Amino acid sequence: MEASLDISNLPSRSFSAGEIILEQGARKSQAYILQSGTLSVSVSGNVVCKVDTEGAVIGEISALLGCEVSATVTAKTNATVYVIEDFNNFLGADSAAALNVAQILAGRVVNMNGHFAQIRDEVDALQSSSGSSRSRLRQMLYDLEEFWATEVLVIRPRRK
């Protein structure tokens, strides 16, 4: 899903191939928008994807939640990003941008739900396998169900 954000006044920063942009475990309030280049995303040292789409946003989850960065992002090639120094303030000042980001994140949840359902179906199909495998698969499924049960969107009225 794509969003339209006013990035005309954002500073940009260049990274050389191999340079770390975000490091897993760090705390950052910044988010970045890929201007050019290719980025590598890894979790616990394992590469999980590459990002090469101009306009791709990275670091938004940790910036929004004020939590640790969940993945290390490294410039795979020379890369340039726009820097949003305080992502929450950026979104707070632009309700259209905030809505676009919310729509993108909601789209991710829909995709993850689809993947979860597919994994659940595959686990169910493997239930007939050997006892130890079945037990491990049940535990994985239980862990996934616990994960999905932890976060619920709650909207509270604004107090006047």
Residue frames as a rotation matrix with the C-alpha (Angstrom) as fourth column:
MET 1
0.588 0.809 0.000 0.00
0.809 -0.588 0.000 0.00
0.000 0.000 -1.000 0.00
GLU 2
-0.460 -0.761 0.457 1.29
0.768 -0.599 -0.226 3.45
0.446 0.247 0.860 -0.83
ALA 3
0.416 0.509 -0.754 0.90
0.790 -0.613 0.022 6.75
-0.451 -0.605 -0.657 0.98
SER 4
0.238 -0.314 0.919 1.43
0.598 -0.699 -0.393 10.30
0.766 0.643 0.022 -0.13
LEU 5
0.524 -0.165 -0.835 3.56
0.764 -0.341 0.547 12.29
-0.376 -0.925 -0.052 2.31
ASP 6
0.922 -0.273 0.275 5.11
-0.107 -0.862 -0.495 15.75
0.372 0.427 -0.824 1.97
ILE 7
0.625 -0.763 -0.164 8.82
0.686 0.437 0.581 14.98
-0.372 -0.476 0.797 2.14
SER 8
0.638 -0.334 0.694 10.04
0.474 -0.540 -0.696 18.07
0.607 0.773 -0.186 0.30
ASN 9
0.556 -0.406 0.725 11.56
-0.600 -0.800 0.012 19.65
0.575 -0.442 -0.688 3.43
LEU 10
0.965 -0.184 0.189 13.14
-0.016 0.674 0.738 16.51
-0.263 -0.715 0.648 4.88
PRO 11
0.166 -0.969 -0.183 16.92
-0.925 -0.217 0.312 16.26
-0.342 0.117 -0.932 5.14
SER 12
0.910 0.051 -0.412 18.60
-0.231 0.887 -0.400 13.36
0.345 0.459 0.819 3.38
ARG 13
0.272 -0.844 0.462 21.54
-0.762 0.104 0.639 11.23
-0.587 -0.526 -0.616 4.42
SER 14
0.507 -0.200 -0.838 23.76
-0.660 0.536 -0.527 8.97
0.554 0.820 0.140 2.34
PHE 15
0.518 -0.334 0.788 25.13
-0.509 0.620 0.597 5.61
-0.688 -0.710 0.151 3.46
SER 16
-0.282 -0.689 -0.667 27.94
-0.954 0.272 0.123 3.60
0.097 0.672 -0.735 1.89
ALA 17
0.426 0.372 -0.825 27.46
-0.394 0.897 0.201 -0.07
0.815 0.239 0.528 1.06
GLY 18
-0.160 -0.446 -0.881 27.83
0.530 0.714 -0.457 -2.06
0.833 -0.540 0.122 4.29
GLU 19
-0.896 -0.164 0.412 26.98
-0.191 -0.696 -0.692 0.85
0.400 -0.699 0.593 6.58
ILE 20
-0.536 0.710 -0.456 24.32
0.840 0.504 -0.202 0.25
0.087 -0.491 -0.867 9.25
ILE 21
-0.498 0.496 0.711 21.30
-0.062 -0.838 0.541 2.57
0.865 0.226 0.449 9.13
LEU 22
0.374 0.616 0.694 19.34
-0.845 -0.082 0.528 1.03
0.382 -0.784 0.490 12.01
GLU 23
-0.670 -0.647 -0.364 20.65
-0.400 0.728 -0.557 -1.47
0.626 -0.228 -0.746 14.52
GLN 24
0.225 0.768 -0.600 18.48
0.158 0.579 0.800 -4.09
0.961 -0.275 0.008 16.17
GLY 25
0.112 -0.091 -0.990 17.99
0.961 0.262 0.084 -3.30
0.251 -0.961 0.117 19.85
ALA 26
-0.902 -0.431 0.036 18.64
0.416 -0.887 -0.202 0.45
0.119 -0.167 0.979 19.56
ARG 27
0.094 0.918 -0.385 16.00
0.819 -0.291 -0.495 3.01
-0.566 -0.269 -0.779 20.48
LYS 28
-0.907 -0.358 0.223 15.25
0.416 -0.671 0.614 5.59
-0.070 0.649 0.757 17.80
SER 29
-0.059 0.897 -0.438 12.59
0.231 -0.414 -0.880 8.22
-0.971 -0.153 -0.183 17.25
GLN 30
-0.399 -0.179 -0.899 13.60
-0.739 -0.518 0.431 8.60
-0.543 0.837 0.075 13.61
ALA 31
0.460 0.397 0.794 12.10
0.320 0.760 -0.566 6.93
-0.828 0.514 0.222 10.60
TYR 32
-0.548 -0.726 -0.415 13.65
-0.257 -0.326 0.910 6.85
-0.796 0.605 -0.008 7.16
ILE 33
0.712 0.701 0.024 12.32
-0.135 0.171 -0.976 6.92
-0.689 0.692 0.216 3.62
LEU 34
-0.095 -0.790 0.606 14.43
0.581 0.450 0.678 5.23
-0.809 0.416 0.416 0.95
GLN 35
0.414 0.116 -0.903 15.40
-0.507 -0.795 -0.335 7.66
-0.756 0.596 -0.270 -1.77
SER 36
0.567 -0.284 -0.773 17.80
-0.698 0.334 -0.634 5.39
0.438 0.899 -0.009 -3.67
GLY 37
-0.516 -0.852 0.086 19.81
-0.811 0.454 -0.369 2.20
0.276 -0.260 -0.925 -3.26
THR 38
0.287 0.521 -0.804 19.17
-0.142 0.853 0.502 -1.22
0.947 -0.030 0.319 -1.79
LEU 39
-0.144 -0.236 0.961 18.90
-0.969 -0.164 -0.185 -2.06
0.201 -0.958 -0.205 1.90
SER 40
-0.364 -0.008 -0.931 19.26
0.034 0.999 -0.022 -5.40
0.931 -0.040 -0.363 3.66
VAL 41
0.191 0.509 0.839 17.05
-0.893 -0.265 0.365 -6.17
0.408 -0.819 0.404 6.67
SER 42
-0.319 -0.352 -0.880 18.23
0.015 0.926 -0.377 -8.78
0.948 -0.133 -0.290 9.17
VAL 43
0.597 0.493 0.633 16.93
-0.692 -0.082 0.717 -10.11
0.406 -0.866 0.292 12.46
SER 44
0.681 -0.413 0.605 19.41
-0.371 0.518 0.771 -11.72
-0.631 -0.749 0.200 14.85
GLY 45
-0.323 -0.942 -0.090 21.95
-0.476 0.079 0.876 -11.85
-0.818 0.326 -0.473 12.03
ASN 46
-0.467 0.236 0.852 19.62
0.651 0.744 0.151 -13.58
-0.599 0.625 -0.501 9.55
VAL 47
-0.931 0.144 -0.335 18.71
-0.321 -0.762 0.563 -11.61
-0.174 0.632 0.755 6.43
VAL 48
-0.378 0.880 0.288 14.92
0.403 0.436 -0.805 -11.56
-0.833 -0.188 -0.520 6.13
CYS 49
0.622 0.577 0.529 14.44
0.720 -0.158 -0.676 -9.25
-0.307 0.801 -0.514 3.14
LYS 50
-0.690 -0.718 0.089 15.87
0.693 -0.621 0.366 -6.58
-0.207 0.314 0.927 0.92
VAL 51
0.442 0.773 -0.455 14.33
0.545 -0.634 -0.549 -3.17
-0.713 -0.005 -0.701 0.39
ASP 52
-0.690 -0.695 0.201 14.89
0.576 -0.359 0.734 -1.41
-0.438 0.623 0.648 -2.91
THR 53
0.086 0.822 0.563 11.61
0.948 -0.242 0.209 0.39
0.308 0.516 -0.800 -3.51
GLU 54
-0.831 -0.335 0.444 11.96
0.253 -0.939 -0.233 4.15
0.495 -0.081 0.865 -3.64
GLY 55
-0.207 0.759 0.617 9.73
-0.631 -0.586 0.508 5.62
0.748 -0.284 0.600 -0.94
ALA 56
0.258 0.260 -0.930 9.87
0.422 0.836 0.351 2.56
0.869 -0.483 0.106 1.35
VAL 57
0.400 -0.048 0.915 9.69
-0.709 -0.649 0.276 3.56
0.581 -0.759 -0.294 5.01
ILE 58
0.066 -0.414 -0.908 11.95
0.455 0.822 -0.342 1.92
0.888 -0.391 0.243 7.59
GLY 59
-0.845 -0.490 -0.217 12.09
0.365 -0.229 -0.902 2.35
0.392 -0.841 0.372 11.35
GLU 60
-0.396 0.752 0.528 8.46
-0.449 -0.660 0.602 3.43
0.801 0.002 0.599 11.67
ILE 61
0.432 0.609 -0.665 7.38
0.269 0.617 0.740 0.73
0.861 -0.499 0.103 14.13
SER 62
-0.129 -0.551 -0.825 10.05
0.971 0.100 -0.219 1.47
0.203 -0.828 0.522 16.74
ALA 63
-0.918 -0.183 0.351 9.57
0.161 -0.983 -0.091 5.22
0.362 -0.027 0.932 16.25
LEU 64
-0.127 0.964 0.234 5.80
-0.344 -0.264 0.901 4.96
0.930 0.034 0.365 16.71
LEU 65
0.662 0.462 -0.590 5.95
0.259 0.598 0.758 2.62
0.704 -0.655 0.277 19.70
GLY 66
0.460 -0.578 0.674 9.07
-0.811 -0.583 0.054 4.02
0.362 -0.571 -0.737 21.34
CYS 67
0.864 -0.138 0.484 10.46
-0.139 0.858 0.494 0.51
-0.484 -0.494 0.722 21.51
GLU 68
-0.158 -0.980 0.123 13.71
-0.212 0.155 0.965 -1.11
-0.964 0.126 -0.232 20.45
VAL 69
0.007 0.032 -0.999 14.41
-0.997 -0.081 -0.010 -1.44
-0.081 0.996 0.032 16.75
SER 70
0.588 0.394 0.706 13.34
-0.451 0.885 -0.118 -4.96
-0.671 -0.250 0.698 15.75
ALA 71
0.757 -0.357 0.547 15.79
0.623 0.647 -0.439 -5.47
-0.197 0.673 0.713 12.88
THR 72
-0.129 -0.848 -0.514 19.15
0.177 -0.529 0.830 -4.27
-0.976 0.016 0.218 11.63
VAL 73
0.895 0.368 0.254 18.97
0.335 -0.177 -0.925 -2.35
-0.295 0.913 -0.281 8.37
THR 74
-0.072 -0.990 -0.122 22.19
0.262 -0.137 0.955 -2.15
-0.962 0.037 0.269 6.37
ALA 75
0.460 0.108 -0.881 22.94
-0.741 -0.501 -0.448 -0.41
-0.490 0.859 -0.150 3.09
LYS 76
0.533 -0.237 0.812 23.51
0.396 0.918 0.008 -3.26
-0.748 0.317 0.583 0.64
THR 77
0.054 -0.495 0.867 24.56
0.922 -0.309 -0.234 -0.74
0.384 0.812 0.440 -2.01
ASN 78
-0.965 -0.248 -0.088 25.27
0.263 -0.917 -0.301 2.95
-0.006 -0.314 0.949 -1.65
ALA 79
-0.111 0.994 0.001 21.94
0.917 0.102 0.385 4.34
0.383 0.044 -0.923 -0.46
THR 80
-0.930 -0.037 0.365 20.29
-0.070 -0.958 -0.277 7.66
0.360 -0.283 0.889 0.32
VAL 81
-0.246 0.867 -0.434 17.37
0.928 0.340 0.153 8.09
0.280 -0.365 -0.888 2.70
TYR 82
-0.077 0.338 0.938 15.20
-0.222 -0.923 0.315 10.97
0.972 -0.184 0.146 3.79
VAL 83
-0.766 -0.243 -0.596 15.35
0.507 0.342 -0.791 11.37
0.396 -0.908 -0.138 7.57
ILE 84
0.298 0.839 0.455 12.25
-0.051 -0.462 0.885 12.06
0.953 -0.287 -0.095 9.64
GLU 85
-0.610 -0.732 0.304 13.83
-0.299 -0.142 -0.944 13.11
0.734 -0.667 -0.132 12.95
ASP 86
-0.837 0.426 0.344 10.72
-0.284 0.198 -0.938 12.75
-0.468 -0.883 -0.045 15.12
PHE 87
-0.897 0.441 -0.045 8.26
0.193 0.481 0.855 10.47
0.399 0.758 -0.517 13.36
ASN 88
-0.288 0.831 -0.475 5.49
0.949 0.181 -0.260 10.93
-0.130 -0.526 -0.841 15.94
ASN 89
-0.215 0.174 -0.961 5.61
0.167 -0.963 -0.212 14.73
-0.962 -0.206 0.178 15.69
PHE 90
-0.938 -0.164 -0.305 5.77
-0.273 -0.192 0.943 14.46
-0.213 0.968 0.135 11.89
LEU 91
-0.683 0.728 -0.068 2.56
0.549 0.572 0.609 12.43
0.482 0.378 -0.790 11.87
GLY 92
-0.210 0.599 -0.773 0.95
0.868 -0.249 -0.429 14.56
-0.450 -0.761 -0.468 14.57
ALA 93
-0.475 -0.054 -0.878 1.37
-0.105 -0.987 0.118 17.64
-0.874 0.148 0.463 12.41
ASP 94
-0.630 0.218 -0.746 -0.16
-0.774 -0.096 0.626 16.01
0.065 0.971 0.229 9.32
SER 95
-0.094 0.683 0.724 -3.38
-0.583 0.552 -0.596 14.05
-0.807 -0.478 0.346 9.85
ALA 96
0.752 0.337 -0.566 -3.45
-0.658 0.354 -0.664 12.90
-0.023 0.872 0.488 6.22
ALA 97
-0.156 -0.891 -0.426 0.04
-0.712 0.400 -0.577 11.42
0.684 0.213 -0.697 6.63
ALA 98
-0.661 -0.047 0.749 -1.01
-0.682 0.454 -0.574 9.75
-0.313 -0.890 -0.332 9.88
LEU 99
0.415 0.885 0.213 -4.05
-0.620 0.446 -0.646 8.23
-0.666 0.136 0.733 8.17
ASN 100
0.567 -0.267 -0.779 -1.90
-0.695 0.352 -0.627 6.95
0.442 0.897 0.014 5.30
VAL 101
-0.572 -0.820 0.039 0.56
-0.683 0.449 -0.576 5.34
0.455 -0.356 -0.816 7.70
ALA 102
-0.358 0.534 0.766 -2.33
-0.660 0.436 -0.612 3.79
-0.661 -0.725 0.196 9.67
GLN 103
0.694 0.647 -0.314 -3.71
-0.662 0.402 -0.633 2.34
-0.283 0.647 0.708 6.43
ILE 104
0.119 -0.746 -0.655 -0.33
-0.694 0.409 -0.592 0.86
0.710 0.526 -0.469 5.52
LEU 105
-0.773 -0.428 0.468 0.06
-0.632 0.454 -0.628 -0.72
0.057 -0.781 -0.621 8.95
ALA 106
0.072 0.880 0.469 -3.51
-0.673 0.390 -0.628 -2.06
-0.736 -0.270 0.621 8.80
GLY 107
0.650 0.103 -0.753 -2.68
-0.721 0.397 -0.568 -3.60
0.240 0.912 0.332 5.42
ARG 108
-0.437 -0.871 -0.223 0.31
-0.666 0.480 -0.571 -5.33
0.605 -0.101 -0.790 6.97
VAL 109
-0.569 0.299 0.766 -1.91
-0.638 0.428 -0.640 -6.78
-0.519 -0.853 -0.052 9.70
VAL 110
0.570 0.808 -0.151 -4.32
-0.698 0.380 -0.607 -8.12
-0.433 0.451 0.781 7.06
ASN 111
0.344 -0.532 -0.774 -1.40
-0.664 0.444 -0.601 -9.75
0.663 0.721 -0.200 5.22
MET 112
-0.711 -0.641 0.290 0.00
-0.640 0.419 -0.644 -11.20
0.291 -0.643 -0.708 8.45
ASN 113
-0.099 0.765 0.637 -3.42
-0.722 0.385 -0.574 -12.60
-0.684 -0.517 0.514 9.34
GLY 114
0.734 0.344 -0.585 -3.52
-0.675 0.465 -0.573 -14.34
0.075 0.816 0.574 5.96
HIS 115
-0.141 -0.876 -0.462 -0.06
-0.581 0.451 -0.678 -15.80
0.802 0.173 -0.572 6.54
PHE 116
-0.657 -0.053 0.752 -1.06
-0.729 0.297 -0.617 -16.88
-0.191 -0.953 -0.234 10.03
ALA 117
0.406 0.886 0.224 -4.13
-0.729 0.462 -0.505 -18.69
-0.551 0.041 0.834 8.68
GLN 118
0.592 -0.264 -0.761 -1.98
-0.584 0.510 -0.631 -20.43
0.555 0.819 0.148 6.07
ILE 119
-0.545 -0.835 0.073 0.56
-0.616 0.341 -0.710 -21.50
0.568 -0.432 -0.701 8.71
ARG 120
-0.330 0.510 0.794 -2.25
-0.786 0.317 -0.530 -22.76
-0.522 -0.800 0.296 10.94
ASP 121
0.727 0.618 -0.298 -3.63
-0.672 0.550 -0.496 -24.85
-0.143 0.561 0.815 8.05
GLU 122
0.207 -0.744 -0.635 -0.17
-0.512 0.471 -0.719 -26.31
0.834 0.474 -0.283 7.39
VAL 123
-0.703 -0.429 0.567 0.32
-0.695 0.246 -0.675 -27.10
0.150 -0.869 -0.471 11.08
ASP 124
0.147 0.850 0.505 -3.09
-0.797 0.404 -0.448 -28.78
-0.585 -0.337 0.737 11.20
ALA 125
0.747 0.103 -0.657 -2.12
-0.580 0.583 -0.568 -30.87
0.325 0.806 0.495 8.16
LEU 126
-0.197 -0.926 -0.321 1.09
-0.452 0.377 -0.809 -31.94
0.870 -0.015 -0.493 9.91
GLN 127
0.090 0.303 0.949 -0.77
-0.996 0.029 0.086 -33.02
-0.002 -0.953 0.304 13.04
SER 128
0.944 0.330 -0.018 -0.65
-0.331 0.942 -0.048 -36.61
0.001 0.051 0.999 11.81
SER 129
0.248 -0.930 -0.270 3.17
-0.386 0.161 -0.909 -36.62
0.889 0.329 -0.319 11.87
SER 130
-0.193 -0.424 -0.885 5.29
0.543 0.705 -0.456 -38.22
0.817 -0.569 0.094 14.61
GLY 131
0.549 0.524 -0.651 4.61
0.800 -0.106 0.590 -37.43
0.240 -0.845 -0.478 18.27
SER 132
-0.128 -0.660 -0.740 7.61
0.776 -0.532 0.340 -35.16
-0.618 -0.531 0.580 18.91
SER 133
-0.894 -0.151 0.421 7.03
0.414 -0.635 0.652 -33.17
0.169 0.757 0.631 15.73
ARG 134
0.003 0.983 0.186 3.34
0.580 -0.153 0.800 -32.88
0.815 0.106 -0.570 16.52
SER 135
0.432 0.111 -0.895 4.14
0.887 -0.232 0.399 -31.62
-0.163 -0.966 -0.198 20.01
ARG 136
-0.600 -0.721 -0.345 6.56
0.594 -0.691 0.412 -28.99
-0.536 0.043 0.843 18.66
LEU 137
-0.746 0.381 0.546 4.05
0.384 -0.425 0.820 -27.89
0.544 0.821 0.171 16.06
ARG 138
0.331 0.899 -0.286 1.32
0.775 -0.086 0.626 -27.55
0.538 -0.429 -0.726 18.68
GLN 139
0.127 -0.359 -0.925 3.61
0.816 -0.492 0.303 -25.38
-0.563 -0.794 0.230 20.81
MET 140
-0.885 -0.444 0.138 4.43
0.431 -0.673 0.601 -23.17
-0.174 0.591 0.788 17.82
LEU 141
-0.348 0.845 0.407 0.74
0.481 -0.212 0.851 -22.79
0.805 0.492 -0.332 17.06
TYR 142
0.459 0.476 -0.750 0.00
0.883 -0.152 0.444 -21.98
0.097 -0.866 -0.490 20.69
ASP 143
-0.349 -0.687 -0.638 2.76
0.687 -0.650 0.324 -19.34
-0.637 -0.326 0.699 20.68
LEU 144
-0.888 0.069 0.454 1.34
0.346 -0.549 0.761 -17.78
0.302 0.833 0.463 17.51
GLU 145
0.105 0.994 0.011 -2.15
0.645 -0.077 0.760 -17.68
0.757 -0.073 -0.649 19.01
GLU 146
0.293 -0.079 -0.953 -0.77
0.892 -0.336 0.303 -16.03
-0.344 -0.938 -0.028 22.16
PHE 147
-0.775 -0.627 -0.073 0.99
0.536 -0.715 0.450 -13.44
-0.335 0.309 0.890 20.00
TRP 148
-0.655 0.565 0.502 -2.20
0.303 -0.413 0.859 -12.52
0.693 0.715 0.099 18.16
ALA 149
0.336 0.837 -0.432 -4.14
0.761 0.030 0.648 -12.30
0.556 -0.546 -0.627 21.42
THR 150
-0.246 -0.546 -0.801 -1.81
0.943 -0.327 -0.067 -9.71
-0.225 -0.771 0.595 22.98
GLU 151
-0.908 -0.175 -0.380 -2.65
0.110 -0.976 0.187 -6.59
-0.403 0.128 0.906 21.00
VAL 152
-0.039 0.941 0.338 -6.11
0.993 0.075 -0.096 -5.22
-0.115 0.331 -0.936 20.47
LEU 153
-0.730 -0.141 0.669 -6.87
0.350 -0.917 0.189 -1.85
0.587 0.372 0.719 18.96
VAL 154
-0.037 0.689 -0.724 -8.62
0.975 -0.135 -0.178 0.29
-0.220 -0.712 -0.666 21.55
ILE 155
-0.503 -0.025 0.864 -10.04
0.394 -0.897 0.203 3.69
0.770 0.442 0.461 20.69
ARG 156
-0.257 0.375 -0.890 -10.86
0.923 -0.178 -0.342 5.97
-0.287 -0.910 -0.300 23.58
PRO 157
0.645 0.526 0.554 -12.78
0.660 -0.749 -0.059 9.24
0.384 0.404 -0.830 23.28
ARG 158
-0.475 -0.784 0.400 -10.71
0.476 -0.611 -0.633 12.39
0.741 -0.110 0.663 23.65
ARG 159
0.063 0.444 -0.894 -11.27
0.978 -0.208 -0.034 14.19
-0.201 -0.872 -0.447 26.91
LYS 160
0.392 0.174 0.904 -12.26
0.526 -0.848 -0.065 17.80
0.755 0.501 -0.424 26.63
